[in-house]
Amino acid sequence: MKTFSRPRLRRAAPALALLALLAASCKKSDDGGTSPAPAPPTTTNPTTPGSPAQVAAWLTLPDQSVLFKRQAGLRFTATSNTDPTIVLDTTQTFQTMDGFGYTLTGGSAQLMGRMSAASRAALIKELFATDSTSLGVSYLRVSIGASDLSDHVYTYDDAAQPDPTLAQFSLGPDQTYLLPVLKEILAVNPTIKILGSPWTPPLWMKSNGNSVGGTLLPQYYDAYARYFVKYVQAMQAQGIAIDAVTLQNEPLNPNNNPSLYMTGAQQATFIKNNVGPAFRAAGLTTKIIAYDHNPDTDGLNFVNAVLSDADASAFVDGTGFHLYSGTSISTLGNVRRQYPTKNVYFTEQWTQAGGNFAGDLFWHVSNLEVGAPLNWSRNVLEWNLASDPGTSIHTPGGCPNCLGAITINGDQVTRNVAYYAVAHSSKFVRPGSVRVATTASASLSALRNVAYKTPGGKRVLVVVNGGGTQKFNIQYKDKLASTSLNSGAVATYIW
């Protein structure tokens, strides 16, 4: 059995400094980074926004004493003060956002599917509905076949002998849990975007005939392209629209179970000669997203091999990234500047069970919820949606300690750090929101922030504090709203 090879998340230097700062002020949770008070968000607030001058504020503190709770509102005034200022400029616009969310792994769907119908319905409403009491999660990633957080390895064509006509293709392995749960989610939020990613092709297509590693045999490039077409069409027949696909999860990691090794040159050939033409011939509008791995040197070489190939690039909407190799999230912005017509997506980041809530909250919000959109990503996806108390649902050699955004134990739900990290964006930054510019006083360099204007005409500012407790202003046009943020805290302001 191979051991799980996903590298431990390496935090950037600002996070290391923050962890030292937080050590004295934030206690580590007894449950390894989970919320001690599992409760859905509340809208209770003594001040209800009633005019454009009123600012709603939602807060999470690193000591977990406040977990995504609405606070007393702020008010814009013409009164100036000497505090440093974050200035919002909605006249400078950047990318349109597709959404924020999680990966609905096979294990996540299994845990949700085994809940009572009433408890599952309540959880799905809490996570995916767009009303005032819900998180409004707007983007999901699913695996095409098994991921390493499925309870066993499977594909949609596990024929005993090569099946190049795909006569035995079937979504059957996902009929028990994944498809029913997805349909219940879509009933609550019909517009949620779904990204599909394979961990391995059918084993008869691979050079080693094994679920771990190997390469895609050239004689099956055409069959595998048709496999993607059949997948999109079969999901559509179930009422599930696949907005985009990546062609291989972590193509430079051949050690996971399942996995496949694929170079940038191989993916470019596969796209231009097979997948792209197959999608076009079938009339599919599903986007093709290249890569789906770390933005390190090898990864950038992979991306360049695909996007610099004009014939392959013509079929590619953009590039997907993870952040496991210690590289900076700013690399995503460099890719966007090099290929300005191609979109950027952030498709996966894990949280390790047994971690520190304060440190994980800061790292994820700073690098992902704030950092990825600042570097042109149209989405942010955390890995993964749900785990059981022992993080026990995984393939042999799959991730043994990947903590879900929620922990499900029967009908009991515990909300973990990724739940709150995503909530600060997903609830307010609705699909179609446009990122806008912010500038801040030099003394506010520790306040990482990103801002948007929403389709409904709201302004949203997400702020995470990587320094000491800080008083500051939010400036919109010629008015100021004064507030403060504790060390390590996350706040979202809406007006």
C-alpha positions in Angstrom: 0.0 0.0 0.0 1.3 3.4 -0.9 1.3 6.0 1.8 -0.6 9.3 1.1 1.7 11.7 -0.6 -0.1 15.1 -0.4 2.5 17.4 1.1 1.7 19.1 4.4 0.4 22.7 3.8 3.3 25.1 4.0 2.3 28.4 5.4 3.7 31.6 4.0 6.0 33.8 6.1 3.3 36.2 7.3 1.3 33.3 8.7 4.3 32.1 10.7 4.6 35.5 12.2 0.9 35.6 13.0 1.0 32.2 14.6 3.6 33.3 17.1 1.5 36.4 17.8 -1.6 34.4 18.3 0.0 31.8 20.6 -0.4 34.0 23.6 -4.0 35.2 22.8 -5.7 32.2 21.2 -6.2 28.7 22.7 -6.1 25.7 20.4 -9.4 24.0 20.2 -9.7 20.6 21.9 -11.1 19.0 18.7 -8.2 19.8 16.4 -9.5 22.9 14.8 -13.2 22.4 14.9 -15.8 24.7 16.2 -16.9 24.0 19.8 -20.4 25.4 19.2 -21.8 23.9 16.0 -24.5 26.3 15.0 -25.6 27.8 11.7 -25.1 31.5 11.0 -27.5 33.9 12.6 -28.8 37.3 11.3 -29.7 38.5 14.8 -28.5 42.1 15.0 -29.7 45.2 16.9 -29.1 47.4 13.9 -30.8 46.4 10.7 -29.5 48.0 7.5 -32.1 50.5 6.4 -30.2 53.0 4.2 -27.1 53.1 2.0 -25.2 54.7 4.9 -25.5 51.5 7.1 -22.8 48.8 6.9 -23.4 45.2 8.1 -20.5 43.4 9.7 -19.9 39.7 10.1 -17.0 38.5 12.3 -15.0 35.4 13.2 -12.4 35.5 16.0 -9.4 33.1 16.1 -10.2 32.0 19.7 -13.6 30.8 18.4 -15.6 33.0 20.8 -17.3 34.5 17.8 -17.9 32.3 14.7 -19.3 34.0 11.7 -21.7 36.2 13.7 -23.3 39.4 12.7 -22.2 42.4 14.7 -23.6 45.8 15.4 -23.6 47.8 12.1 -21.3 50.6 11.1 -22.3 53.9 9.7 -20.7 56.1 7.0 -20.2 59.7 8.1 -18.4 62.7 6.7 -16.3 63.0 9.9 -12.6 62.4 9.4 -10.1 61.0 11.9 -6.4 60.1 12.1 -6.9 56.3 11.8 -5.5 54.6 8.7 -8.0 53.9 5.9 -8.9 51.2 3.4 -10.4 52.9 0.3 -12.8 51.1 -1.9 -12.9 52.2 -5.6 -15.7 50.6 -7.6 -14.6 52.4 -10.8 -11.6 50.0 -11.1 -12.9 46.5 -11.9 -11.3 43.2 -12.5 -12.6 39.6 -12.9 -16.2 38.4 -12.5 -16.6 35.8 -9.8 -18.1 32.3 -10.4 -18.3 31.3 -6.7 -16.9 29.9 -3.5 -17.3 26.4 -2.1 -16.0 22.9 -1.6 -15.3 19.5 -3.2 -18.3 17.2 -2.8 -16.2 14.0 -2.5 -17.6 10.5 -2.6 -17.0 10.3 1.1 -18.8 13.6 1.7 -21.8 12.4 -0.3 -21.8 9.1 1.5 -22.0 10.8 4.9 -24.7 13.2 3.8 -26.6 10.4 2.1 -26.7 8.4 5.3 -28.2 11.2 7.4 -31.9 11.2 8.0 -33.9 13.0 5.3 -34.8 15.9 7.5 -31.3 16.4 8.8 -29.8 16.3 5.3 -32.4 18.7 4.0 -31.6 21.1 6.8 -27.9 20.9 6.2 -28.2 21.4 2.4 -30.4 24.4 3.0 -27.9 25.8 5.5 -25.0 25.4 3.1 -26.5 26.1 -0.3 -29.6 28.2 -0.1 -29.3 31.9 -0.8 -31.7 33.2 1.9 -30.6 35.3 4.9 -30.0 32.2 7.1 -27.7 30.2 4.8 -24.1 30.3 3.5 -25.0 30.5 -0.2 -22.2 28.1 -1.4 -22.2 28.6 -5.1 -19.5 26.3 -6.5 -18.8 22.6 -6.1 -16.1 20.3 -7.4 -16.8 16.6 -7.9 -14.6 13.7 -8.9 -15.1 12.0 -12.3 -15.1 8.5 -10.8 -13.4 8.0 -7.5 -11.1 10.5 -5.7 -8.8 9.5 -2.9 -11.7 10.5 -0.5 -14.0 7.8 -1.9 -14.3 4.5 0.0 -12.9 2.5 -2.9 -11.4 3.1 -6.3 -13.6 3.0 -9.3 -14.1 4.6 -12.7 -17.2 4.8 -15.0 -15.9 2.0 -17.2 -14.3 -0.7 -15.1 -14.4 -3.3 -17.9 -12.3 -6.4 -17.4 -10.9 -6.1 -20.9 -10.2 -2.9 -23.0 -13.5 -1.3 -23.9 -12.6 1.4 -26.5 -16.2 1.8 -27.6 -17.1 2.6 -24.0 -20.0 0.1 -24.1 -19.8 -0.5 -20.4 -19.7 3.2 -19.4 -22.0 3.9 -16.5 -22.5 6.4 -13.7 -23.7 3.4 -11.7 -21.1 3.7 -8.9 -22.4 7.2 -8.0 -26.1 6.3 -8.1 -26.3 5.5 -4.4 -25.0 8.7 -2.8 -23.3 11.3 -5.1 -26.1 11.8 -7.7 -29.0 11.9 -5.2 -27.2 14.4 -3.0 -26.3 16.6 -6.0 -29.9 16.6 -7.1 -31.0 17.7 -3.6 -28.4 20.5 -3.7 -29.6 21.6 -7.1 -33.2 21.6 -5.9 -32.1 24.2 -3.3 -29.6 26.1 -5.6 -30.3 25.3 -9.3 -27.5 27.7 -10.5 -24.6 26.3 -8.6 -21.6 25.7 -10.8 -20.0 22.2 -10.8 -16.5 21.4 -11.8 -15.6 17.7 -12.6 -12.1 16.3 -12.2 -10.8 12.8 -12.7 -8.2 11.1 -10.5 -7.6 8.3 -13.0 -9.0 7.1 -16.3 -10.2 3.5 -16.6 -7.3 1.2 -15.7 -7.3 -0.5 -19.1 -6.3 2.8 -20.6 -3.2 3.1 -18.5 0.4 2.1 -19.1 0.6 0.2 -15.8 -3.0 -1.1 -15.5 -3.0 0.2 -11.9 -5.0 2.9 -10.1 -1.8 4.5 -8.8 0.4 6.3 -11.3 1.0 5.2 -14.8 0.3 7.3 -18.0 -2.5 7.4 -20.5 -1.7 5.1 -23.4 -1.7 7.0 -26.7 -4.0 4.4 -28.3 -6.7 5.4 -25.9 -6.5 9.2 -26.2 -9.6 9.2 -28.4 -11.5 6.8 -26.2 -10.7 8.9 -23.1 -11.9 12.0 -24.8 -15.2 10.3 -25.6 -15.3 9.2 -21.9 -15.4 12.9 -21.0 -18.1 13.6 -23.5 -20.2 10.7 -22.2 -19.7 11.9 -18.6 -20.9 15.4 -19.3 -23.9 14.0 -21.3 -24.8 11.4 -18.7 -24.7 14.0 -15.9 -26.9 16.3 -18.1 -29.3 13.4 -18.5 -29.5 13.3 -14.7 -30.3 17.0 -14.6 -26.8 18.0 -13.5 -25.0 20.5 -15.7 -21.2 20.3 -15.6 -19.9 23.8 -16.0 -16.2 22.8 -16.5 -13.8 19.9 -16.3 -10.1 19.5 -15.6 -8.5 16.6 -17.4 -6.5 15.3 -14.5 -6.3 16.1 -10.8 -2.7 16.8 -9.8 -1.2 15.5 -13.0 2.4 15.8 -11.6 1.6 13.6 -8.6 1.6 9.9 -9.6 1.6 8.7 -6.0 -1.9 9.2 -4.8 -4.6 6.5 -5.1 -6.1 7.0 -7.6 -3.7 9.1 -9.8 -2.2 9.4 -13.3 1.0 11.1 -14.4 0.5 13.5 -17.3 3.0 16.1 -18.6 2.1 19.4 -20.0 3.1 18.3 -23.5 0.9 15.2 -23.2 -2.1 17.3 -22.0 -1.6 19.8 -24.8 -1.7 16.9 -27.3 -4.8 15.4 -25.6 -6.6 18.7 -25.7 -5.9 19.8 -29.3 -6.2 16.4 -30.9 -8.9 14.7 -28.8 -10.9 16.4 -26.1 -11.3 19.8 -27.7 -12.5 18.3 -31.0 -14.7 15.8 -29.2 -16.4 18.5 -27.2 -16.9 20.6 -30.3 -18.4 17.7 -32.3 -20.8 16.9 -29.5 -21.9 20.5 -29.1 -20.7 20.7 -25.5 -20.2 24.2 -23.9 -18.5 22.7 -20.8 -15.3 24.6 -20.2 -11.9 22.8 -20.3 -9.6 23.9 -17.5 -5.9 23.0 -17.8 -3.5 21.7 -15.2 -5.2 21.5 -11.7 -2.1 21.4 -9.5 0.6 23.6 -7.8 2.0 26.8 -9.3 5.6 25.8 -8.7 8.3 25.7 -11.4 7.3 22.3 -12.8 3.7 23.5 -12.7 4.4 26.7 -14.6 6.3 24.7 -17.2 3.2 22.5 -17.6 0.9 25.5 -18.0 3.2 27.1 -20.5 3.3 23.8 -22.5 -0.5 23.9 -22.8 -1.2 27.6 -23.2 1.7 28.3 -25.5 0.4 25.7 -27.9 -2.0 27.7 -30.0 -4.1 24.7 -31.1 -4.5 23.4 -27.6 -5.0 26.9 -26.0 -7.9 27.6 -28.4 -10.0 25.0 -26.5 -8.9 26.0 -23.0 -10.9 28.4 -20.9 -8.2 28.8 -18.2 -5.9 27.1 -15.6 -6.7 25.5 -12.2 -4.4 25.6 -9.2 -3.7 24.2 -5.8 -1.2 25.6 -3.3 0.6 22.7 -1.7 4.2 23.2 -2.7 5.0 26.3 -0.7 4.8 28.7 -3.7 3.1 32.0 -3.4 -0.6 32.6 -4.4 0.7 35.7 -6.3 2.0 33.2 -9.0 -1.6 32.9 -10.1 -1.6 36.6 -11.0 1.6 36.2 -12.9 0.0 33.5 -15.0 -3.0 35.7 -15.7 -0.7 38.6 -16.8 1.2 36.2 -19.1 -2.0 34.8 -20.6 -4.5 37.7 -20.1 -7.3 36.0 -22.2 -7.3 32.9 -20.0 -9.1 32.6 -16.7 -7.6 31.4 -13.4 -9.3 29.1 -11.0 -8.5 27.9 -7.5 -9.6 24.3 -7.3 -8.4 22.7 -4.1 -6.8 23.2 -0.7 -6.9 20.8 2.2 -7.2 21.4 6.0 -5.3 18.9 8.1 -7.2 17.3 11.0 -5.7 18.1 14.3 -4.6 21.6 13.1 -4.8 24.9 14.9 -8.1 26.9 14.2 -6.5 30.3 14.5 -3.5 29.6 12.2 -5.6 27.7 9.7 -8.3 30.4 9.6 -5.7 33.1 8.9 -3.8 31.1 6.3 -6.8 30.0 4.4 -8.6 33.4 4.3 -5.3 35.3 3.6 -4.1 33.1 0.9 -7.3 31.7 -0.6 -10.4 33.7 0.1 -8.5 37.0 -0.2 -5.3 36.1 -2.0 -6.7 33.9 -4.9 -9.3 36.5 -6.0 -6.7 39.3 -5.7 -4.7 37.2 -8.2 -7.5 36.8 -10.7 -9.1 33.6 -9.6 -12.8 33.4 -10.5 -13.5 30.9 -7.7 -12.1 29.4 -4.4 -12.7 25.7 -3.6 -11.7 24.1 -0.3 -11.0 20.4 0.1 -13.3 18.9 1.2 -17.0 19.4 2.2 -17.5 16.7 4.8 -15.5 14.1 6.8 -16.4 11.7 9.6 -14.9 12.1 13.1 -12.0 9.8 12.3 -11.5 11.1 8.7 -11.7 7.4 7.8 -13.4 7.5 4.4 -10.6 7.3 1.8 -9.0 4.8 -0.6 -6.0 2.7 0.5 -3.2 5.2 0.3 -5.6 8.1 0.1 -5.6 11.1 2.5 -6.0 9.8 6.1 -6.3 13.2 7.8 -8.2 15.5 5.5 -10.6 17.5 7.6 -13.9 18.4 6.0 -15.5 21.8 6.3 -18.0 20.0 8.4 -17.7 16.8 10.4 -20.8 14.5 10.1 -21.4 11.9 12.8 -24.8 10.4 12.0 -27.1 13.4 12.1 -24.8 15.5 14.2 -22.9 18.2 12.3 -19.8 20.0 13.6 -18.6 23.1 11.7 -14.8 23.3 11.1 -12.5 26.0 10.0 -13.0 25.8 6.3 -16.8 26.3 6.9 -16.1 29.7 8.3 -13.3 30.7 5.9 -15.6 30.1 2.9 -18.7 31.6 4.6 -17.1 35.0 4.8 -17.2 35.2 1.0 -19.9 32.8 -0.2 -22.8 34.4 1.7 -22.2 37.8 0.3 -20.1 37.6 -2.9 -22.7 36.1 -5.2 -21.9 34.7 -8.6 -21.6 37.6 -11.1 -19.9 39.8 -8.5 -17.0 41.8 -9.8 -13.8 42.4 -7.9 -13.0 46.0 -7.4 -9.9 47.9 -6.3 -8.9 48.8 -2.8 -6.0 50.8 -1.5 -4.8 51.0 2.1 -2.6 53.2 4.2 0.9 51.8 4.6 0.3 51.1 8.3 -2.5 48.7 7.3 -0.2 46.3 5.4 -1.2 43.5 7.8 -4.9 43.9 6.9 -5.2 41.6 3.8 -8.4 42.6 2.0 -10.4 42.1 -1.2 -13.6 43.9 -2.3 -16.4 43.4 -4.8 -19.6 44.9 -6.1 -22.4 42.4 -6.4 -25.1 42.0 -9.1 -27.6 43.3 -6.5 -25.7 46.6 -6.1 -24.0 45.8 -2.8 -20.4 46.5 -1.9 -18.5 43.7 0.0 -15.2 44.0 1.7 -13.4 40.9 3.2 -10.6 41.7 5.7 -8.3 39.4 7.7 -5.9 40.8 10.2 -2.4 39.4 10.3 -1.0 41.9 12.8 -2.0 43.4 16.2 -5.4 44.7 17.0 -6.0 47.6 14.5 -8.4 50.5 14.4 -9.1 51.6 10.8 -11.6 53.3 8.5 -13.4 52.0 5.5 -13.8 54.8 2.9 -16.4 54.6 0.1 -16.6 57.7 -2.1 -16.3 60.7 0.4 -17.6 58.9 3.5 -15.8 57.0 6.3 -16.9 54.1 8.5 -14.7 53.5 11.6 -14.1 50.1 13.0 -11.4 47.8 14.5 -10.3 44.2 14.1 -8.6 41.9 16.6 -5.4 40.1 15.7 -6.1 37.1 13.5 -9.8 38.0 13.1 -11.8 37.9 9.8 -14.6 40.3 9.0 -16.9 40.9 6.1 -18.5 44.3 5.6 -21.5 44.8 3.4 -23.3 48.0 2.3 
